[in-house]
Amino acid sequence: MNVLVIGRGGREHSLVQKFAESHQVGRVFAAPGNAGMSQVAECIDTSEQDFDGLVAFAQESNVGLTVVGPENPLLAGLVDAFQEADLPVFGPTKAAALIEGSKHFAKQLMQEYEIPTAGYAAFSDVEAAQAYIKEKGAPIVVKADGLAAGKGVVVAESLDEALSAAEDMLKNGQFGDASREIVVEEFLAGEEFSLMAFVNGSNVYPMLPAKDHKRAFDGDQGPNTGGMGAFAPVQALNNSSYAFAVEEILKPVAAAMVAEGRSFTGILYAGLIETSEGPKVIEFNARFGDPETQVVLPLLENDLVQVMMDVLDGKKPDLTWSEGVCAGVVVASEGYPGAYEKGRPLPEVEVDDDGFVVHAGTAWEDGKYVSSGGRVLLIGSKGNDLAQALDRTYQSLHPFENQSDFFYRRDIGRSSVSSAASHADIE
């Protein structure tokens, strides 16, 4: 069959790479795609928001499965448009995607169905929000209610920082419509991890847990980003915590969405934190995480097309995973997540048989790749353990060491390697 991937980032490049491996797939299309995707897919000059154009292309090109990568078209109802045209599509409807589109909705849902998460309050009035912040004290978390490209969260370590964040969002419109309402949450201490699952209604099929690194700079310093690197699986996560996350969080929230008349089909992403009281929810997303997808899919031994078709047909996919660990590090444009320049030439990158390069914000100009986004590439590798996967990854990053136009974190996964080593010493 022919497969269409909608999106232009690293997550979509990983999907394209995985679909290209399938013996069931004839042609892989990406709309609009990016320069790197054109190596394994046919890029179509159609925007993610051009619903009529995407539906028409899928009809004309005999597309047997469409997969929607990014959140914005999901929230705008792209899956609904494909369903109305009777086209096979993998992703949640507009109603179901609200679990990502409104943090207030997600918090209300978790509160009503007793799904463990941080205490919170929602505000559209800045003075009320600031009064609540003063009452609760710091550290505290301030979030824009709507979509803000992964940047609408402030983990405030001081009262002044939290008060300023509330003012920036509600009064100054920092994130436009996305911050007309904010959610203020209690700060949760613990190790964060991501858990994605294939979902159809109340049927939930979890993937390997992954660890993302959101802060821009080493030592978890600087502003939040869309993600600067990741690895999977999270070997420090014990079996009981993983089982709790599946049985007490993922399955109940899928059932809750059915009960609310918003039955979810697609990829449900849970951003979780391992607290002293067990795993709790930080956020839900309605699609594959980025960059978690880039390190989870290389470990999936199944044919991804078959998995998705089975899920859509109500069949249980027997997910199998390769041994070892996969790690990836993001190369970003200098200045990201703030202002940055585009069109900067990229050095050549070499990877071994266990390594890979995922394009996120690149273009092809004058016979070479240049930057066209904040997150430019993800370079990754598989290894027998996390230390080996990271060593291989960082070896491939050497061409970027003295590049003033780009930067990357040099400590992705390193604390987990140190933790694993100390545990081994104790044993």
C-alpha positions as CSV (number, residue, x, y, z in Angstrom):
1,M,0.0,0.0,0.0
2,N,1.0,3.6,-0.3
3,V,1.5,5.6,3.0
4,L,1.2,9.3,3.6
5,V,2.9,11.0,6.6
6,I,1.7,14.5,7.4
7,G,4.3,16.8,8.9
8,R,7.8,18.2,8.4
9,G,9.8,17.5,11.5
10,G,12.1,14.9,13.1
11,R,9.2,12.8,14.4
12,E,7.8,12.6,10.8
13,H,11.2,11.7,9.4
14,S,11.5,8.8,11.9
15,L,8.0,7.6,10.8
16,V,9.0,7.8,7.1
17,Q,12.1,5.8,7.8
18,K,10.2,3.1,9.6
19,F,7.5,2.9,6.9
20,A,10.2,2.6,4.2
21,E,11.4,-0.6,5.9
22,S,8.0,-2.3,5.4
23,H,7.6,-4.9,2.7
24,Q,3.9,-3.9,2.6
25,V,4.6,-0.4,1.5
26,G,4.8,0.7,-2.1
27,R,5.4,4.4,-2.0
28,V,5.9,6.7,1.1
29,F,4.7,10.2,0.7
30,A,5.4,13.1,3.1
31,A,3.4,16.3,3.2
32,P,5.2,18.7,3.2
33,G,8.2,16.8,4.5
34,N,11.7,18.1,4.7
35,A,15.0,17.9,2.8
36,G,16.1,14.7,4.7
37,M,12.9,12.9,4.1
38,S,13.3,13.1,0.4
39,Q,15.9,10.4,0.6
40,V,13.3,7.8,1.5
41,A,10.0,9.5,0.6
42,E,8.3,11.6,-2.0
43,C,7.8,15.0,-0.6
44,I,4.5,16.7,-1.5
45,D,4.3,20.5,-1.5
46,T,1.1,20.6,0.5
47,S,0.7,22.2,3.9
48,E,-0.4,20.3,7.0
49,Q,-3.3,22.8,7.2
50,D,-4.5,22.3,3.6
51,F,-7.1,19.7,4.5
52,D,-8.8,19.7,1.1
53,G,-5.5,19.3,-0.7
54,L,-4.4,16.5,1.5
55,V,-7.6,14.6,1.2
56,A,-7.6,15.0,-2.6
57,F,-3.9,13.9,-2.8
58,A,-4.7,10.8,-0.7
59,Q,-7.6,9.9,-3.0
60,E,-5.7,10.5,-6.2
61,S,-2.6,8.6,-5.0
62,N,-4.3,5.5,-3.7
63,V,-3.0,6.1,-0.2
64,G,-3.9,3.1,2.0
65,L,-2.9,4.7,5.3
66,T,-2.4,8.3,6.4
67,V,-0.6,9.1,9.6
68,V,-0.8,12.6,11.1
69,G,2.4,13.7,13.0
70,P,2.0,17.2,14.5
71,E,-0.6,18.4,16.9
72,N,-1.9,21.5,15.2
73,P,-3.7,19.7,12.3
74,L,-5.0,17.2,14.8
75,L,-6.6,19.9,16.9
76,A,-7.9,21.5,13.7
77,G,-9.7,18.3,12.7
78,L,-7.6,16.8,9.9
79,V,-8.5,13.3,11.0
80,D,-12.2,14.2,10.9
81,A,-11.7,15.4,7.3
82,F,-10.1,12.1,6.3
83,Q,-12.8,10.0,8.0
84,E,-15.5,12.0,6.3
85,A,-13.9,11.1,3.0
86,D,-13.8,7.5,4.1
87,L,-10.0,7.4,4.0
88,P,-7.9,5.2,6.4
89,V,-6.2,7.5,8.9
90,F,-4.3,7.0,12.1
91,G,-4.8,9.7,14.7
92,P,-7.3,11.2,17.0
93,T,-10.3,13.3,16.0
94,K,-10.5,16.9,16.9
95,A,-12.6,16.1,19.9
96,A,-10.1,13.5,21.2
97,A,-7.1,15.7,20.5
98,L,-8.4,18.2,23.1
99,I,-6.5,16.1,25.7
100,E,-3.4,17.9,24.3
101,G,-5.0,21.1,23.1
102,S,-6.3,22.2,26.5
103,K,-4.3,21.5,29.7
104,H,-7.3,22.7,31.7
105,F,-9.5,20.0,30.0
106,A,-6.8,17.3,30.7
107,K,-6.6,18.3,34.3
108,Q,-10.3,18.3,34.8
109,L,-10.5,14.8,33.2
110,M,-7.8,13.5,35.5
111,Q,-9.4,15.0,38.5
112,E,-12.8,13.6,37.7
113,Y,-11.5,10.1,36.9
114,E,-8.9,10.1,39.8
115,I,-5.9,9.8,37.6
116,P,-2.8,10.8,39.6
117,T,-1.5,14.3,38.7
118,A,-0.3,17.5,40.4
119,G,-2.8,19.7,42.2
120,Y,-3.8,22.7,40.1
121,A,-6.0,25.7,39.5
122,A,-6.9,27.4,36.2
123,F,-7.1,31.1,35.6
124,S,-8.0,33.7,32.9
125,D,-7.5,36.7,35.2
126,V,-4.0,37.6,36.0
127,E,-4.7,39.1,39.5
128,A,-6.5,35.9,40.6
129,A,-3.6,33.8,39.2
130,Q,-1.0,35.8,41.0
131,A,-2.9,35.7,44.3
132,Y,-3.1,31.9,44.0
133,I,0.7,31.8,43.2
134,K,1.4,33.9,46.3
135,E,-0.7,31.7,48.4
136,K,1.0,28.5,47.2
137,G,4.6,29.8,47.0
138,A,7.5,28.5,44.9
139,P,8.6,26.3,43.3
140,I,5.5,26.2,41.2
141,V,4.6,25.5,37.6
142,V,2.8,27.9,35.2
143,K,1.4,26.6,31.9
144,A,-0.3,28.1,28.9
145,D,-3.6,26.2,28.4
146,G,-3.2,25.7,24.7
147,L,-0.5,24.7,22.2
148,A,2.8,26.6,22.5
149,A,5.2,24.4,20.6
150,G,6.6,22.8,23.8
151,K,7.6,26.2,25.2
152,G,4.5,27.2,27.2
153,V,5.6,25.8,30.5
154,V,7.6,27.7,33.1
155,V,8.9,25.8,36.1
156,A,9.3,28.7,38.4
157,E,11.9,28.4,41.2
158,S,11.0,31.7,42.7
159,L,7.8,33.6,43.4
160,D,8.9,36.5,41.1
161,E,9.5,34.2,38.2
162,A,6.1,32.6,38.6
163,L,4.3,36.0,38.9
164,S,6.1,37.3,35.8
165,A,5.2,34.1,33.9
166,A,1.5,34.6,34.8
167,E,1.6,38.2,33.7
168,D,3.5,37.4,30.4
169,M,0.9,34.8,29.5
170,L,-2.3,36.3,30.6
171,K,-1.7,40.1,30.4
172,N,0.9,40.3,27.7
173,G,-0.4,37.5,25.5
174,Q,3.0,35.8,25.3
175,F,1.5,32.8,23.5
176,G,-1.5,34.4,21.9
177,D,-4.7,32.5,22.1
178,A,-2.8,29.6,23.8
179,S,-2.3,31.7,26.9
180,R,-5.7,33.3,27.3
181,E,-6.1,30.8,30.1
182,I,-3.3,29.3,32.2
183,V,-3.0,26.3,34.5
184,V,-1.0,26.8,37.7
185,E,0.3,23.5,39.2
186,E,2.1,22.3,42.2
187,F,5.7,21.4,41.6
188,L,6.4,17.7,41.5
189,A,9.9,16.4,42.3
190,G,11.2,13.2,40.7
191,E,12.5,11.6,37.6
192,E,10.5,12.4,34.4
193,F,9.8,9.9,31.7
194,S,7.6,9.6,28.6
195,L,5.3,6.7,27.8
196,M,3.6,6.4,24.5
197,A,0.9,3.9,23.5
198,F,-1.0,2.8,20.5
199,V,-4.7,3.3,21.4
200,N,-8.1,2.5,20.0
201,G,-10.9,3.4,22.4
202,S,-10.2,1.5,25.6
203,N,-7.6,-0.7,24.0
204,V,-4.1,0.4,25.0
205,Y,-0.8,-1.1,23.8
206,P,2.2,0.6,25.5
207,M,5.6,1.2,24.0
208,L,9.0,1.4,25.7
209,P,9.4,4.2,28.2
210,A,11.7,7.0,27.0
211,K,13.5,9.9,28.7
212,D,13.4,13.4,27.1
213,H,15.6,16.4,28.0
214,K,13.6,19.6,27.7
215,R,16.0,22.3,28.9
216,A,18.2,23.9,26.3
217,F,21.5,23.7,28.1
218,D,23.7,21.2,30.0
219,G,22.8,20.5,33.6
220,D,19.1,21.1,32.8
221,Q,19.7,24.8,32.6
222,G,18.0,27.4,30.4
223,P,14.5,27.6,28.9
224,N,12.2,24.8,28.0
225,T,12.5,23.6,24.4
226,G,10.7,21.0,22.2
227,G,13.3,18.5,23.4
228,M,17.2,18.4,23.1
229,G,17.7,14.7,23.2
230,A,16.3,11.4,24.5
231,F,17.0,7.7,25.1
232,A,14.9,4.6,25.5
233,P,14.2,2.4,27.3
234,V,14.5,4.1,30.8
235,Q,16.2,1.2,32.6
236,A,16.0,2.9,35.9
237,L,12.2,2.7,35.8
238,N,11.2,-0.4,37.8
239,N,8.6,-2.9,36.6
240,S,6.0,-1.9,39.2
241,S,6.2,1.8,38.2
242,Y,5.9,0.9,34.5
243,A,2.9,-1.4,35.3
244,F,1.3,1.4,37.4
245,A,1.7,3.9,34.6
246,V,0.0,1.5,32.2
247,E,-2.8,0.2,34.5
248,E,-3.5,3.3,36.6
249,I,-2.9,6.1,34.0
250,L,-2.9,5.1,30.4
251,K,-5.8,2.6,30.5
252,P,-8.0,4.7,32.8
253,V,-7.5,7.9,30.7
254,A,-8.4,6.0,27.5
255,A,-11.5,4.7,29.2
256,A,-12.3,8.1,30.5
257,M,-12.1,9.6,26.9
258,V,-14.6,6.9,25.8
259,A,-16.9,7.8,28.6
260,E,-16.7,11.5,27.7
261,G,-17.7,10.8,24.1
262,R,-14.2,11.6,22.9
263,S,-13.0,8.1,22.1
264,F,-9.3,8.3,21.3
265,T,-7.6,6.5,18.4
266,G,-3.9,7.0,17.6
267,I,-0.8,7.6,19.8
268,L,-1.5,8.7,23.3
269,Y,1.6,10.2,24.9
270,A,1.9,10.5,28.7
271,G,4.6,12.8,30.1
272,L,5.1,11.3,33.6
273,I,7.1,11.9,36.7
274,E,8.2,9.2,39.2
275,T,7.4,10.8,42.6
276,S,7.7,9.4,46.1
277,E,4.0,8.5,45.8
278,G,4.5,6.8,42.4
279,P,4.1,8.0,38.8
280,K,2.0,11.1,38.2
281,V,0.9,12.8,35.0
282,I,2.7,16.0,33.9
283,E,0.9,16.3,30.5
284,F,-0.8,14.3,27.8
285,N,-0.1,14.6,24.1
286,A,-2.3,13.3,21.3
287,R,0.6,12.1,19.0
288,F,4.1,10.7,18.9
289,G,6.5,12.6,21.0
290,D,9.4,14.5,19.5
291,P,12.3,13.5,20.1
292,E,11.1,10.3,21.9
293,T,9.8,8.8,18.7
294,Q,13.3,9.0,17.2
295,V,14.7,6.7,19.8
296,V,11.7,4.4,20.4
297,L,10.9,3.4,16.8
298,P,14.4,2.1,16.0
299,L,13.9,-0.5,18.7
300,L,10.5,-1.6,17.4
301,E,11.0,-4.9,15.5
302,N,7.4,-5.0,14.2
303,D,6.2,-3.6,10.8
304,L,4.8,-0.3,11.9
305,V,2.2,-0.3,9.1
306,Q,0.9,-3.6,10.3
307,V,0.8,-2.5,13.9
308,M,-1.3,0.6,13.0
309,M,-3.6,-1.4,10.8
310,D,-4.1,-4.0,13.5
311,V,-4.9,-1.2,16.0
312,L,-7.4,0.4,13.7
313,D,-9.0,-3.0,13.1
314,G,-9.3,-3.7,16.8
315,K,-6.7,-6.4,16.8
316,K,-3.9,-6.7,19.4
317,P,-0.5,-6.0,17.9
318,D,2.2,-8.3,19.4
319,L,4.8,-5.6,19.9
320,T,8.4,-6.9,20.0
321,W,11.4,-4.8,20.9
322,S,15.1,-5.3,20.2
323,E,17.5,-5.6,23.1
324,G,19.7,-2.7,24.0
325,V,19.3,1.0,24.2
326,C,18.8,3.8,21.6
327,A,19.9,7.4,22.3
328,G,19.7,10.6,20.3
329,V,21.0,14.1,20.6
330,V,19.4,17.2,18.9
331,V,21.6,19.7,17.0
332,A,19.9,23.1,17.3
333,S,20.4,26.5,15.7
334,E,22.3,29.0,17.9
335,G,19.6,31.1,19.7
336,Y,17.0,28.4,19.9
337,P,14.4,28.3,21.4
338,G,14.5,32.1,20.9
339,A,15.4,33.9,17.6
340,Y,17.8,32.1,15.3
341,E,19.1,32.4,11.7
342,K,18.3,30.1,8.9
343,G,20.2,29.0,5.9
344,R,23.4,28.0,7.8
345,P,25.3,25.1,6.0
346,L,25.5,21.8,7.8
347,P,28.8,19.8,8.0
348,E,28.7,16.2,6.8
349,V,27.9,13.6,9.4
350,E,29.0,10.0,9.4
351,V,27.4,7.3,11.4
352,D,28.1,3.6,11.7
353,D,25.7,0.7,11.1
354,D,24.0,1.3,14.4
355,G,23.7,5.1,14.0
356,F,21.2,7.3,12.2
357,V,20.5,10.9,11.3
358,V,17.0,12.4,11.5
359,H,16.3,15.7,9.8
360,A,14.0,18.2,11.5
361,G,14.7,21.7,10.3
362,T,16.7,21.4,7.1
363,A,16.5,22.5,3.5
364,W,18.6,21.6,0.4
365,E,20.3,24.6,-1.2
366,D,23.1,24.7,-3.8
367,G,24.0,21.0,-3.4
368,K,24.1,21.0,0.4
369,Y,21.9,20.8,3.5
370,V,21.3,24.1,5.3
371,S,19.3,24.8,8.5
372,S,15.7,25.9,8.3
373,G,14.5,25.5,11.8
374,G,15.3,25.7,15.5
375,R,15.9,22.0,16.0
376,V,17.9,21.0,12.9
377,L,18.9,17.4,13.3
378,L,18.9,14.5,15.7
379,I,21.9,12.2,15.6
380,G,21.4,8.8,17.3
381,S,22.7,5.3,17.7
382,K,21.8,2.0,19.2
383,G,24.0,0.2,21.7
384,N,24.1,-2.7,24.1
385,D,23.6,-0.3,26.9
386,L,23.1,3.4,27.4
387,A,26.8,4.2,27.8
388,Q,27.6,2.6,24.5
389,A,24.7,4.2,22.6
390,L,25.7,7.6,23.9
391,D,29.4,7.2,23.1
392,R,28.5,6.2,19.5
393,T,26.1,9.2,19.2
394,Y,28.6,11.7,20.5
395,Q,31.3,10.4,18.3
396,S,29.1,11.2,15.3
397,L,28.5,14.7,16.6
398,H,32.2,15.7,16.3
399,P,31.6,17.7,13.1
400,F,29.5,20.1,15.1
401,E,32.0,20.7,18.0
402,N,33.4,24.0,16.7
403,Q,30.3,25.2,14.8
404,S,29.2,28.6,16.1
405,D,25.9,28.4,14.2
406,F,24.8,25.3,16.1
407,F,24.8,23.8,19.6
408,Y,23.8,20.6,21.3
409,R,23.7,19.3,24.9
410,R,26.7,17.3,25.9
411,D,25.1,15.6,28.9
412,I,22.1,13.8,27.4
413,G,21.6,10.6,29.4
414,R,24.8,11.1,31.3
415,S,23.2,11.3,34.8
416,S,21.4,8.0,34.0
417,V,24.6,6.4,33.0
418,S,26.2,7.6,36.3
419,S,23.2,6.4,38.2
420,A,23.4,2.9,36.6
421,A,27.1,2.7,37.4
422,S,26.5,3.6,41.1
423,H,23.7,1.0,41.3
424,A,26.1,-1.6,39.9
425,D,28.7,-0.6,42.4
426,I,26.2,-1.1,45.2
427,E,25.1,-4.5,43.9
